[in-house]
Amino acid sequence: MEAKVIAGMGRRLKLFLGIFRDCFGRSEPREHLESYVHGQVSNLHRKSVEPIALEMGTPPRTLQEFLESAKCRPPDIGGVNRAFPEVLRPALRIRS
């Protein structure tokens, strides 16, 4: 893959995760979500919590606790609808 394509995927992923910003009342859970998702789509050999946390510079127990007990409100459907053309269509390769 070309570097330009990879960079575009990273921007789209960041925009996509922005849909879920308001689901968490604090910044820490938002950051943990971003770390976890980035770890899942990275080239790490193991996709479990510990390797992801270590790669992202987060204590493994902190990321584990986030996944076990973070309080999350449902996303704003209006925000999802507004983001669909800009974020989801290119990510899913849907043509308008």
Backbone bond lengths (Angstrom), bond angles and torsions (degrees), N, CA, C in turn:
res aa  C-N    CA-C-N  psi(-1)  N-CA   C-N-CA  omega(-1)  CA-C   N-CA-C  phi
1 M - - - 1.443 - - 1.520 109.85 -
2 E 1.296 115.58 143.93 1.457 120.56 178.12 1.528 110.53 -74.71
3 A 1.310 116.12 149.98 1.469 121.74 -179.63 1.526 111.10 -57.77
4 K 1.335 117.14 -36.87 1.461 120.92 -179.38 1.534 110.98 -63.29
5 V 1.320 116.46 -40.88 1.466 121.32 179.21 1.521 110.24 -65.76
6 I 1.329 116.51 -43.92 1.464 120.96 179.69 1.519 110.64 -63.37
7 A 1.325 117.42 -42.80 1.469 121.18 178.36 1.520 110.45 -61.59
8 G 1.317 117.69 -40.34 1.460 121.68 178.36 1.519 111.91 -63.59
9 M 1.322 116.86 -37.15 1.460 120.57 178.16 1.521 110.30 -64.74
10 G 1.331 116.58 -40.19 1.457 120.57 178.61 1.519 112.04 -63.15
11 R 1.329 116.39 -41.16 1.470 120.25 177.77 1.522 110.61 -64.89
12 R 1.328 116.98 -42.92 1.470 119.81 179.88 1.525 111.30 -65.71
13 L 1.324 116.97 -37.50 1.461 119.82 177.70 1.520 110.31 -63.90
14 K 1.322 117.04 -42.54 1.471 120.57 178.53 1.533 110.50 -62.41
15 L 1.338 117.12 -42.48 1.467 120.29 177.05 1.525 110.77 -63.26
16 F 1.328 116.37 -42.67 1.457 120.62 179.69 1.527 110.45 -60.83
17 L 1.323 117.20 -45.84 1.462 120.09 179.80 1.523 111.48 -65.03
18 G 1.323 116.90 -26.37 1.461 120.87 176.67 1.519 112.80 -60.11
19 I 1.334 116.91 -25.57 1.470 120.95 176.79 1.525 110.06 -58.28
20 F 1.312 116.80 -32.07 1.458 121.49 -173.97 1.519 113.53 -96.97
21 R 1.338 117.51 7.08 1.472 121.41 -179.59 1.525 112.79 -54.27
22 D 1.323 116.28 -45.84 1.461 119.87 -175.09 1.529 113.21 -79.54
23 C 1.311 117.31 -1.47 1.466 120.17 178.54 1.527 111.33 -73.43
24 F 1.317 115.97 -21.66 1.461 120.92 -177.67 1.523 109.29 -116.17
25 G 1.323 116.17 138.13 1.452 121.03 -178.30 1.525 113.89 -77.63
26 R 1.320 116.86 -18.58 1.466 120.74 -176.46 1.517 110.33 -124.57
27 S 1.312 116.13 161.91 1.460 120.53 -177.76 1.531 112.83 -74.54
28 E 1.331 117.68 -30.71 1.464 120.04 -176.58 1.533 112.31 -59.92
29 P 1.344 119.17 -49.25 1.468 118.14 178.35 1.531 112.72 -61.04
30 R 1.324 117.36 -35.57 1.474 119.92 176.67 1.522 110.29 -60.79
31 E 1.327 115.73 -43.69 1.465 120.22 179.56 1.528 110.99 -65.59
32 H 1.332 116.82 -38.64 1.467 120.11 179.08 1.530 110.83 -66.59
33 L 1.322 116.88 -39.12 1.469 119.84 176.91 1.523 109.75 -61.06
34 E 1.312 115.85 -46.68 1.461 120.02 -179.98 1.535 111.09 -61.44
35 S 1.324 117.11 -43.54 1.466 120.64 178.00 1.525 111.16 -60.68
36 Y 1.321 116.19 -45.89 1.460 120.23 -177.15 1.529 111.36 -63.99
37 V 1.329 116.77 -46.64 1.467 120.12 -179.22 1.530 110.36 -65.62
38 H 1.315 117.33 -42.56 1.467 119.74 177.49 1.532 110.45 -60.18
39 G 1.331 116.13 -40.01 1.460 119.46 177.63 1.520 112.34 -64.08
40 Q 1.325 116.72 -37.17 1.462 120.58 179.97 1.527 112.11 -67.06
41 V 1.309 117.45 -33.70 1.476 119.72 -178.85 1.533 112.28 -97.12
42 S 1.321 116.60 4.01 1.470 120.19 -179.73 1.528 110.31 -80.45
43 N 1.323 115.14 -177.59 1.456 120.11 178.92 1.525 112.09 -95.31
44 L 1.335 117.27 20.26 1.469 120.22 176.09 1.523 109.56 -60.09
45 H 1.304 116.02 141.18 1.459 120.35 179.28 1.526 110.30 -69.92
46 R 1.331 116.62 -43.24 1.471 121.30 178.51 1.523 108.34 -106.96
47 K 1.326 116.19 130.95 1.467 121.44 -176.05 1.527 112.28 -104.40
48 S 1.313 117.29 22.77 1.460 120.07 177.86 1.523 109.81 -83.47
49 V 1.321 116.10 174.07 1.461 121.34 -172.73 1.525 112.70 -60.17
50 E 1.323 117.34 -47.13 1.466 119.08 -174.14 1.532 113.24 -60.89
51 P 1.340 120.33 -51.13 1.465 118.50 178.93 1.529 113.26 -62.55
52 I 1.328 116.39 -37.02 1.468 119.49 178.47 1.523 109.75 -64.13
53 A 1.320 116.64 -49.12 1.468 120.64 -178.98 1.525 111.31 -58.73
54 L 1.318 116.57 -46.41 1.464 119.47 -179.17 1.525 111.60 -63.58
55 E 1.324 116.72 -39.88 1.476 120.74 178.70 1.528 111.21 -65.26
56 M 1.327 116.76 -36.42 1.464 121.31 -176.43 1.528 112.58 -89.36
57 G 1.338 117.95 -1.50 1.462 120.92 178.22 1.514 113.99 77.56
58 T 1.325 116.67 27.59 1.460 122.73 179.41 1.523 108.34 -113.69
59 P 1.329 118.46 138.55 1.461 118.13 175.00 1.540 110.11 -59.47
60 P 1.328 118.43 132.37 1.465 120.22 -177.08 1.525 114.10 -54.22
61 R 1.321 117.35 -40.49 1.470 119.39 -179.28 1.530 111.01 -63.96
62 T 1.311 117.71 -35.16 1.463 121.78 178.67 1.524 110.56 -62.71
63 L 1.316 117.00 -46.38 1.466 120.31 179.58 1.526 110.31 -66.99
64 Q 1.320 117.55 -38.64 1.466 121.05 177.86 1.527 110.34 -61.68
65 E 1.327 117.50 -44.85 1.462 121.06 179.26 1.523 110.97 -63.52
66 F 1.325 117.05 -38.01 1.463 119.97 175.96 1.527 110.44 -58.36
67 L 1.320 116.61 -48.27 1.463 120.45 -177.79 1.527 112.23 -66.85
68 E 1.314 117.17 -30.70 1.461 121.33 -179.02 1.520 113.23 -80.31
69 S 1.318 117.71 -36.23 1.464 117.06 -166.06 1.527 116.44 -139.54
70 A 1.305 119.52 9.48 1.474 119.45 -179.40 1.528 109.93 -64.47
71 K 1.298 114.90 135.90 1.463 120.96 176.09 1.523 107.87 -85.20
72 C 1.312 115.54 128.27 1.464 120.40 -175.31 1.518 109.70 -135.55
73 R 1.321 116.38 125.73 1.470 120.77 174.36 1.525 108.27 -85.56
74 P 1.317 117.72 153.86 1.477 118.85 176.55 1.525 110.31 -61.99
75 P 1.335 117.33 148.84 1.469 119.43 179.49 1.520 111.41 -69.01
76 D 1.314 114.84 153.79 1.457 122.45 175.77 1.529 108.44 -67.90
77 I 1.314 116.87 115.58 1.463 120.66 -177.51 1.531 110.97 -60.36
78 G 1.325 116.81 -36.26 1.463 119.46 177.22 1.515 111.28 -60.55
79 G 1.333 116.33 -40.40 1.455 120.36 178.09 1.512 111.85 -65.10
80 V 1.321 116.28 -39.20 1.465 120.38 177.70 1.524 109.57 -63.87
81 N 1.318 117.05 -44.28 1.470 120.74 179.41 1.524 111.70 -63.58
82 R 1.332 117.06 -39.66 1.466 119.74 178.88 1.525 110.92 -67.91
83 A 1.336 116.51 -33.86 1.462 120.41 -177.92 1.520 112.09 -79.72
84 F 1.325 117.93 -18.47 1.462 119.56 -173.80 1.517 113.67 -54.39
85 P 1.325 118.84 -53.83 1.470 117.25 -178.06 1.518 113.03 -62.26
86 E 1.318 116.73 -40.48 1.464 120.50 -173.40 1.524 113.23 -78.20
87 V 1.326 116.36 -35.10 1.458 119.92 -172.03 1.516 112.99 -110.41
88 L 1.314 115.46 -53.83 1.460 118.36 -171.21 1.514 113.65 -73.68
89 R 1.313 118.01 -40.33 1.474 118.93 -179.44 1.527 111.90 -56.85
90 P 1.351 118.92 -51.69 1.470 117.85 179.20 1.532 112.14 -64.58
91 A 1.337 116.07 -38.23 1.466 119.00 -178.44 1.521 111.02 -64.22
92 L 1.328 116.40 -36.32 1.462 121.03 -178.58 1.528 111.53 -95.29
93 R 1.328 115.72 0.24 1.477 122.86 -179.37 1.533 111.58 58.73
94 I 1.332 114.84 43.14 1.464 121.44 176.45 1.514 108.11 -93.23
95 R 1.307 116.97 130.56 1.466 120.23 177.18 1.515 109.70 -90.89
96 S 1.351 116.26 143.54 1.462 118.97 179.62 1.500 111.49 -84.54
